[in-house]
Structures are given as structure tokens and as C-alpha cells.
Amino acid sequence: MTQSESFVRAVLSGRRRNMQPEQERIDLRPVQLKNGLAIQVSYSDGRQVTSKNFAPSELPFMEMAQSGFANITVELEGETLSLRISKKGAPLFSRSKNGAKQNLSHDRSKQRLLDANDPFLREVGIADAKGAIKPSKMDKYKQVEEFLRLLIPTLNDAISAGHIHAPKEEKPLRVVDLGCGHAYLTFAAHQYLKSVGIPVQVTGIDVRAASRDRNNAIAKSLGISSTITFLAEEISATSVNEADVAIALHACDTATDDSIAWALNRNVPLTLFAPCCHHDIQAQMDVSPEPWSLITRHGIMRERLGDLITDSLRIQLMKLHGYRVDAIEFIGGEHTPRNLMIRAVKTGAEAERGEVERYQAMISMWGVTPVLAAKLNR
């Protein structure tokens, strides 16, 4: 695989059940060195990234693949291969088309999913008039791209498993971006899905009328307003009632809870949410059960623990509503400290015995009530 002239990159991420890989994520890509072709391997432990070059014949790929990662994605020119290991240990394989091209330059830049010359990037303010990504927007650009890298294989898995219908022109994939703001992700998802041959109908929802008007004007100027539209509505009271895929990138505080509740209450088959700041649970953490005061007495540690508790309870509630859920790092921490993604597929399977008790024990121990619980229909 790594000796192929068409090899673009590979990513190993996520954790298999009851396994703990040493790294949170491993990225591989081919590079041309003075002494020949090499595979550059970048290891991320969640705090820093270290890189090492291997001769293709010496690359320990199988060792890495068997070290406990749940998701393995290999990009070739024109095709993406994805392997996901389910919670029960079952391998789920999918393939999809892409527009990736091999780049052997020996720098840290990745092959991008989004063409920097795509007019939408200029219209939303990520690229300048010459088609170059603005330095001030590079982190946002990378966040959107890595979000898309996870969307495609997850979508293909859901389609293969029958959770989502195969998109057709007469029945396109319905994508809803909740709390879309400047619509970086909304437009990116529309353009990328169209570029890989997936018919889509995309809706962006944001409470601000100014955002709606600006984004609809951009869609009109790009000539894509028939397949992407924007509404100025509260997530919790939106007129949109159906979707195949619900996404949200850094919807602030309880807007993420509104997004999750909207999706769960409508049985949306596939959801990908990257939460932002959390304050609700933190505000309720008046008294910490011992010996947790060793952590909560320090402000920054209390804040991070509050984030973890918030997302853990969100995930548990999603499980209890028939979703298969995992929490993954979708981009390195150097680009944003909010780099966790909650990815879920509606399977309808009943939660394992004891999951309700675990949820009740958690909220009882901390004396908290997640805002999400009150927003769910049951």
C-alpha cells in the first residue's frame, strides 16, 4: 500500500474497546527525500506531534494497525479506503471516491480536500482574492477539512449498513448544519459532497438573521442556492424536521445540547458534533465528591473536568436513545483546544444492561442535571 504510486495518506485514530494505543492518532504520507521515497509518520499523543521517516520496506504498518486503533483510513488517488472496528470487534470496510492527489514534498502540509481556489472559500472569507488561505483562517480551514475527512467514511459506513439511503438525484442526502454561523462547514460539506458525486440538499440554521441573509447571498452568487439554503431560527424551534445527517462545529455551550436534542428527537441516522465551550455542568459542580476536590480546587482543571463530564453525559444519553456513539479527536490540539468530536449512528439497538444505572450513578455522584436530558422527548 505505502509503495503505491497512488498512495496519498493514511490516518489511524480512535480507540478499540478494551485496548489503549500509545498514541491518540498516527498520520502517514509519502515524502521524497534525497536518498529516495520515504513514508513520514507523525505520532500525536494529544499534547505534541513527533515525526519519523521510514523506508517503505521498513514501515511497521501492520504493527501500528494492530495496536488498538478503531479507525484506519487510507487515501489513494481517486479512492478512499476506510476500516472501522465496531464496539463488538467487527471490521466494517467501505470505499469512496475522492479527488486527492499525491504530494511528495517534504513539508508538513497535507493534501487538501478543499481546493483553495474554490470560490466559496473566498466568499466566506477563508481565502484571499488570489485563492490563498488567509493565515488568520488557517486553523478554521484545517478544522473544517478534518471534519470532512471523518464525515465521508462514516457516511459510507452508514449507507452500507442500511442506516441511510443511498443518495440519488431524485432523493439527495439531506444535511443540516445546526448553529452554522459563518457557514464555513456548511458550504464546505456541500461543495465536497458534490465533488465526490453525492447529491445533497444542505440547510444551515443559525439564530441570526444577518448570518442567514449573508449566507443565502453567497449561495446565490455561487449559483448553488437550489441545493443549499439558510434559515434564521432557533435550533430548538426550527421549522426543519428531517435530516439524514446532522452536523455542528463548535456550537457554543448549550447550543450543542440543542443540536443533539434536535437530532435525537427526530431520529436522525447520522450525527457529527464537535462541542465548544461548556458552562452548564460546571456551574452545577458546587460540591465535588471526594477525592475529586483534588482536581476541582484548581480552576483550569475544574473546567476541563466539567467538559469531560458534560460530554460523557451527552454520549450516555445518546446511547440510551439507540445510538452507537464514539468520541474521537478530529484534529490536533495545536489548531483548537476544542478538538473532540461526538460521532453517532442511529442503530435502534437497546443499550447494554447497566447503562441506565451508570448514567444515574454519574449524575447522582456529582449532583448535576444535564440540560440535554430536559430537551429530549423521552
C-alpha atoms as one frame of an Amber mdcrd trajectory, in Angstrom:
protein
   0.000   0.000   0.000   2.643   2.541   1.019   4.796   1.759  -2.050   1.955
   2.504  -4.440   2.440   5.460  -6.747  -1.115   6.475  -5.909  -0.730   6.496
  -2.087  -1.696   9.904  -0.665  -2.022   9.483   3.103  -3.264   7.246   5.894
  -4.722   8.039   9.302  -5.104   5.779  12.339  -7.310   7.162  15.101  -9.874
   6.265  17.763  -9.551   3.518  20.353 -10.857  -0.014  20.095 -12.840  -1.283
  23.012 -10.642  -2.608  25.840  -7.487  -1.510  24.001  -5.263   1.514  24.540
  -2.843   2.502  21.759   0.175   4.518  22.862  -0.755   7.353  20.504  -4.068
   9.156  20.031  -3.501   9.428  16.293  -0.956   8.464  13.633  -0.691  10.144
  10.222   1.311   8.677   7.344   2.225  10.212   3.996   4.858   9.663   1.297
   7.741  12.145   1.000  10.600  12.410  -1.464  13.982  12.617   0.279  17.457
  12.934  -1.220  18.026   9.197  -0.858  14.634   8.204  -2.244  10.988   7.752
  -1.309  10.115   7.541   2.383   6.979   7.336   4.486   6.700  10.162   7.002
   4.888   9.025  10.152   3.559  11.672  12.552   2.620  10.482  16.044   0.245
  12.547  18.195  -0.167  11.790  21.905  -2.688  14.601  22.376  -0.062  17.071
  23.549   2.600  17.119  20.863   3.360  15.678  17.453   6.603  13.887  16.622
   7.596  12.650  13.169   9.834   9.900  11.842  10.677   8.795   8.308  10.712
   5.137   7.273  11.858   3.389   4.137   8.682   1.864   2.613  10.014  -1.672
   3.145  10.696  -0.959   6.833   7.405   0.714   7.714   5.743  -1.152  10.638
   2.249  -0.515   9.318   0.716  -3.784  10.484   2.137  -3.266  13.953   0.522
   0.177  14.070  -2.757  -1.126  12.632  -2.977  -3.835  15.299  -2.052  -1.611
  18.238  -5.635  -0.752  19.202  -6.909   1.882  16.767 -10.595   1.696  15.835
 -10.423   3.731  12.626  -7.989   3.306   9.737  -8.359   5.473   6.643  -6.139
   5.098   3.577  -6.352   7.676   0.801  -5.216   6.768  -2.690  -5.520   8.968
  -5.737  -9.196   8.729  -6.636 -10.244   6.416  -3.824 -10.526   6.376  -0.022
 -10.488   3.078   1.867 -11.871   3.053   5.399 -11.833   0.380   8.070 -13.706
   0.811  11.340 -13.678  -1.731  14.148 -17.060  -1.796  15.858 -17.637  -1.943
  19.606 -18.151  -5.688  19.260 -14.898  -6.088  17.337 -16.456  -6.473  13.890
 -14.485  -4.945  10.991 -16.573  -2.575   8.821 -14.972  -1.705   5.491 -16.006
   0.956   2.982 -14.589   2.746  -0.035 -15.456   6.055  -1.678 -14.250   8.303
  -4.477 -12.077  11.345  -3.830 -10.156  13.998  -5.715  -6.897  13.604  -3.793
  -3.514  13.862  -5.490  -0.180  12.569  -4.219   2.194  15.223  -2.907   5.766
  14.127  -2.143   7.067  17.483  -0.903   8.912  17.162   2.401   6.946  19.695
   4.433   4.135  19.495   6.946   1.396  20.480   4.516  -1.297  17.906   3.845
  -3.111  17.072   0.674  -6.244  19.163   0.987  -9.779  18.014   0.351 -10.909
  21.533  -0.443  -9.419  23.348  -3.411  -8.104  26.678  -2.143  -9.334  28.211
  -5.411 -12.944  27.192  -4.792 -14.876  30.488  -4.905 -16.813  29.641  -1.743
 -13.624  29.925   0.307 -13.133  33.479  -0.908 -16.794  34.328  -0.383 -16.840
  33.173   3.253 -13.528  34.891   3.979 -11.193  31.906   4.406  -9.186  32.564
   1.226  -7.988  35.864  -0.222  -8.673  37.208  -3.713  -5.755  35.185  -5.101
  -7.076  31.891  -3.722  -4.545  31.633  -0.894  -5.761  30.632   2.569  -5.525
  33.579   4.935  -3.067  32.921   7.792  -5.693  34.048  10.304  -8.128  31.445
   8.931  -5.736  28.501   8.533  -6.826  26.828  11.782 -10.502  27.092  10.830
  -9.727  25.770   7.340  -7.974  22.734   8.807 -10.758  22.122  11.324 -13.326
  22.041   8.525 -11.177  19.725   6.410 -10.563  17.235   9.186 -14.274  17.271
   9.990 -14.946  16.286   6.366 -12.302  13.545   6.470 -14.348  11.864   9.185
 -17.721  12.585   7.601 -17.163  10.659   4.366 -16.099   7.232   5.743 -18.720
   7.441   8.497 -21.382   8.301   5.925 -20.311   5.418   3.685 -20.494   3.007
   6.630 -24.000   4.214   7.484 -25.129   3.785   3.875 -23.556   0.319   3.633
 -25.286  -0.749   6.860 -28.637   0.496   5.592 -28.990   3.252   8.200 -29.075
   5.899   5.434 -30.492   5.526   1.940 -28.086   5.639  -0.997 -28.315   9.280
  -2.183 -29.758   9.871  -5.653 -30.591  12.997  -7.628 -34.301  12.412  -7.004
 -33.628  11.689  -3.316 -30.495  13.591  -2.250 -28.697  13.322   1.066 -30.244
  15.813   3.480 -27.607  17.535   5.614 -28.438  20.038   8.350 -25.756  22.225
   9.947 -27.010  23.375  13.338 -25.685  26.693  14.591 -23.866  27.272  11.314
 -22.690  30.854  11.961 -20.437  31.974   9.108 -21.211  28.647   7.386 -17.607
  27.585   6.785 -18.555  23.952   7.404 -21.947  24.240   5.708 -20.522  25.378
   2.383 -17.537  23.038   2.683 -19.757  19.989   3.248 -21.932  20.971   0.273
 -19.001  21.518  -2.071 -17.068  18.430  -1.026 -20.005  16.038  -1.097 -20.927
  17.307  -4.551 -17.314  16.914  -5.693 -17.315  13.201  -4.805 -20.582  12.596
  -6.614 -23.051  12.628  -3.701 -26.305  14.502  -4.445 -27.084  16.737  -1.470
 -29.580  19.183  -0.078 -27.916  21.232   2.666 -29.589  23.506   5.206 -27.770
  25.844   7.566 -29.537  27.033  10.708 -28.458  29.986  12.806 -30.452  32.304
  15.035 -29.001  35.474  13.475 -30.888  36.962  10.541 -27.711  38.700   9.373
 -25.970  35.327   9.014 -28.940  33.914   7.093 -29.005  36.833   4.672 -25.246
  36.848   4.141 -25.027  33.105   3.574 -28.029  32.968   1.229 -26.477  35.820
  -0.770 -23.224  33.853  -1.059 -25.112  30.748  -2.183 -26.918  32.804  -4.830
 -23.674  34.359  -6.087 -22.124  30.884  -6.367 -25.121  29.567  -8.270 -25.873
  26.822  -5.728 -28.945  28.196  -3.963 -31.080  25.336  -5.309 -29.170  22.824
  -3.166 -28.130  24.893  -0.138 -30.237  27.262   1.920 -30.027  29.087   5.236
 -32.630  29.850   7.888 -32.651  32.296  10.807 -34.198  30.146  13.514 -33.522
  28.822  16.974 -32.225  25.255  16.796 -34.799  24.149  19.342 -37.657  25.691
  17.336 -36.520  25.287  13.749 -39.066  24.526  11.038 -36.741  21.819   9.678
 -37.926  18.431  10.894 -35.947  15.885   8.885 -32.346  15.112   8.003 -30.119
  12.204   7.098 -27.043  13.845   8.617 -26.834  16.478  11.354 -23.564  18.322
  11.905 -22.345  21.090  14.194 -18.879  22.596  14.552 -18.310  24.404  17.839
 -21.888  25.411  18.617 -21.338  27.300  21.867 -22.289  25.914  25.271 -25.848
  24.515  25.351 -26.312  25.089  21.593 -24.597  21.715  21.268 -27.276  20.249
  23.551 -29.937  21.845  21.348 -28.265  20.251  18.311 -28.093  16.796  19.891
 -31.687  17.037  21.116 -32.921  18.122  17.678 -31.223  15.117  16.100 -32.308
  12.555  18.712 -35.903  13.730  18.805 -36.101  13.264  15.030 -34.144  10.007
  14.878 -31.548  11.482  12.540 -29.484   8.492  11.320 -26.014  10.090  11.455
 -24.685  12.907  13.621 -21.262  14.508  13.951 -20.917  17.195  16.603 -17.753
  18.977  17.731 -18.738  20.714  21.005 -17.419  24.105  22.033 -17.288  25.699
  25.482 -19.308  24.135  28.317 -20.628  26.048  31.288 -23.872  24.421  32.395
 -22.432  21.405  34.229 -19.507  23.449  35.573 -21.973  25.854  37.186 -23.687
  22.929  38.929 -20.483  21.446  40.374 -20.924  23.120  43.753 -19.693  20.231
  45.866 -17.280  17.666  44.454 -17.395  14.091  45.704 -14.157  13.150  47.399
 -11.409  12.779  46.455 -12.278  14.773  43.292 -11.696  18.068  45.117  -8.015
  17.415  44.378  -8.923  18.358  40.803 -11.819  20.792  41.168  -9.986  23.102
  43.584  -7.925  24.258  40.590  -9.897  26.418  38.170  -8.441  25.206  34.895
  -8.635  21.563  35.969 -12.202  22.023  37.180 -13.097  23.489  33.793 -11.568
  20.580  31.893 -13.210  18.028  34.145 -16.528  19.796  33.644 -16.051  19.483
  29.886 -15.397  15.756  30.197 -18.393  15.163  32.453 -20.631  17.183  30.115
 -19.638  15.238  27.013 -19.704  11.906  28.841 -23.303  12.506  29.893 -24.235
  13.645  26.388 -22.771  10.463  24.939 -24.533   8.316  27.505 -27.897   9.894
  26.761 -27.347   9.282  23.053 -26.569   5.623  23.774 -29.743   5.326  25.786
 -31.669   6.626  22.763 -30.468   3.906  20.417 -27.293   5.440  19.021 -23.869
   3.871  18.627 -21.568   6.643  19.801 -17.848   7.275  19.971 -15.740  10.252
  20.990 -12.703  10.944  18.833 -10.075  13.576  18.229 -10.854  15.113  14.861
  -7.874  17.480  14.650  -4.637  18.081  16.526  -4.769  20.238  19.634  -2.421
  22.785  18.061  -5.310  24.004  15.874  -8.003  24.224  18.575  -8.349  23.029
  22.176 -11.925  22.029  21.263 -10.831  19.053  19.194 -13.254  16.383  20.381
 -15.968  15.042  18.106 -19.057  13.100  19.183 -19.932  10.815  16.281 -23.109
   8.752  16.400 -25.170   6.428  14.216 -28.788   5.557  14.971 -28.941   1.767
  15.105 -32.037   1.421  17.279 -30.213  -1.159  19.395 -31.084  -1.236  23.071
 -28.360  -0.026  25.389 -26.431  -2.710  27.236 -27.652  -3.709  30.682 -26.471
  -1.330  33.327 -26.058   1.735  31.090 -29.071   3.498  32.654 -27.685   2.756
  36.113 -24.287   4.142  35.140 -25.899   7.358  33.933 -27.951   7.717  37.119
 -24.909   6.992  39.267 -22.880   9.678  37.482 -25.441  12.473  37.870 -26.134
  11.431  41.460 -22.467  11.413  42.409 -21.896  14.904  41.035 -25.312  16.315
  41.889 -25.847  17.607  38.352 -28.665  17.551  35.811 -27.588  17.747  32.165
 -29.520  20.353  30.219 -29.774  17.852  27.375 -31.926  15.470  29.442 -34.767
  18.001  29.664 -34.702  18.638  25.919 -35.267  15.015  24.895 -38.720  13.659
  24.125 -38.223  10.662  26.393
